[in-house]
Amino acid sequence: QVQLVESGGGSVQAGGSLTLSCAASGYTIRYNCMGWFRQAPGKEREFVASIYAGNDREDYADDVKGRFAISRDNTNKTLNLHMDRLNPEDTAKYYCAGKRRCIDDFYTYWGQGTQATVAS
């Protein structure tokens, strides 16, 4: 059974930082395209960041570029998202997701999400 489990969410003041983590079981993060998505109340789920399996290419949504950083840890078992200079518009439930290749149309596996709340 494939499981992706997010952690690290919480509450932070505007301008602060949070680091989210995604732990995989039955699934190898190193050999798959991994992504982070988020969904705020009343809004559609949106892409945040992704990292390629075959190399270290990273892609980011325009509104988080320069503030967020996606990475794999040195065991390739955990996916991370470091979020810096947070603002209230970043408040959302954040989801970890995986697919075989980043050029594939759809993500195959999803975690349950972790809530990040940014107060002004």
C-alpha positions in Angstrom: 0.0 0.0 0.0 1.4 3.4 -1.0 1.1 6.1 1.6 2.3 9.7 1.5 2.0 11.5 4.9 2.5 15.2 5.3 3.6 16.9 8.5 5.0 20.2 9.7 2.0 22.4 9.3 0.9 24.9 12.0 0.4 28.6 12.6 2.9 31.3 12.0 3.0 35.1 11.8 3.3 36.9 8.5 6.9 37.1 7.4 7.7 33.9 9.2 8.7 30.4 7.9 7.5 26.9 8.0 9.0 23.6 6.7 6.6 20.9 5.6 7.6 17.2 5.1 6.2 14.3 3.2 7.1 10.8 4.3 6.6 8.0 1.8 6.0 4.3 2.4 5.6 1.7 -0.4 6.9 4.4 -2.7 10.4 5.7 -3.6 10.5 9.5 -3.8 13.9 9.5 -5.6 12.5 7.6 -8.6 9.3 9.7 -9.0 8.2 13.2 -9.8 7.1 14.8 -6.6 5.0 17.8 -6.1 3.3 20.1 -3.5 -0.2 21.5 -4.0 -2.4 23.6 -1.7 -6.0 24.4 -1.3 -7.5 27.4 0.5 -11.2 27.6 1.6 -13.4 28.5 -1.3 -10.6 28.1 -3.8 -9.5 25.4 -6.2 -6.4 23.2 -5.5 -3.4 24.9 -7.0 0.1 23.8 -7.9 2.9 25.0 -5.7 6.2 23.2 -6.6 7.6 20.0 -8.1 10.9 18.3 -8.4 12.0 15.9 -11.2 12.9 12.2 -10.7 15.7 12.0 -13.3 17.5 15.2 -12.3 17.2 18.1 -9.8 15.0 20.4 -11.9 12.6 22.3 -9.7 9.5 24.2 -10.8 7.5 26.7 -8.8 4.2 28.6 -9.1 4.8 32.3 -9.8 3.4 33.5 -6.5 5.8 31.4 -4.4 8.9 31.6 -6.6 11.9 32.9 -4.6 10.1 32.2 -1.3 9.5 28.4 -1.3 12.0 25.6 -1.9 11.3 22.0 -2.6 13.8 19.3 -1.9 14.5 15.6 -1.1 16.4 14.7 2.1 19.7 12.8 1.8 17.9 9.4 2.2 15.5 10.2 -0.6 12.7 9.0 1.7 11.3 12.4 2.6 10.1 15.3 0.4 10.3 18.8 2.0 8.9 22.2 1.3 10.6 25.1 3.0 8.3 28.2 3.0 9.8 31.6 3.8 8.4 35.1 4.0 4.9 33.8 4.4 1.9 36.0 4.0 -1.8 35.4 4.8 -2.5 34.4 1.2 -0.3 31.3 1.8 -2.9 30.0 4.3 -4.1 26.6 2.9 -4.0 22.9 3.3 -0.9 21.6 1.7 -0.7 18.2 -0.1 2.2 16.0 -1.2 1.7 14.2 -4.5 3.7 11.8 -6.7 3.8 10.5 -10.3 6.2 8.6 -12.4 7.4 11.5 -14.5 6.8 15.2 -14.3 5.7 15.2 -17.9 2.9 12.8 -17.1 -0.6 14.4 -17.1 -1.8 13.3 -13.7 -0.4 12.7 -10.2 -1.1 9.1 -9.1 -0.7 9.3 -5.3 -1.7 12.0 -2.8 -1.3 12.5 0.9 -4.0 13.7 3.3 -2.7 17.2 3.7 -1.4 19.4 6.4 -2.7 22.8 7.4 -0.6 25.9 7.3 -2.1 29.1 8.7 -0.4 32.5 8.4 -1.7 35.3 10.7 -1.4 39.0 10.0 
